[in-house]
Amino acid sequence: MILNILGKKLPESKVLLLGIFPRGATKEDAMRKQNVATNNLIASFADGKRVHFMDIGSTFLQPDGTLPKEIMPDLLHLNAKGYEMWTAAIEGKVNELMK
């Protein structure tokens, strides 16, 4: 609904839709699995023209899929380091879309 409203009110705007970030300590966490399923649905809104989707969740994970508390101390909310990683992960795409 929000994408439709934006499309009507601001048809030339570009939207960068991000996937829900991982949560929970491991990839077996039930909420993390739910986020993955939801991200699969969210991705279908992207058309590659006006609406663009990025799932940067892996940016925050260790190679074994664990979520370090050094980035998300409560395994849900980013700290300052996590926000820096978020910025770095989307900066190139934001610059591309702003052209």
Secondary structure as GFF3:
##gff-version 3
##sequence-region A 1 99
A	DSSP	alpha_helix	2	9	.	.	.	ID=ss1
A	DSSP	beta_strand	15	18	.	.	.	ID=ss2
A	DSSP	alpha_helix	30	43	.	.	.	ID=ss3
A	DSSP	beta_strand	51	54	.	.	.	ID=ss4
A	DSSP	three_ten_helix	57	60	.	.	.	ID=ss5
A	DSSP	alpha_helix	80	98	.	.	.	ID=ss6
###
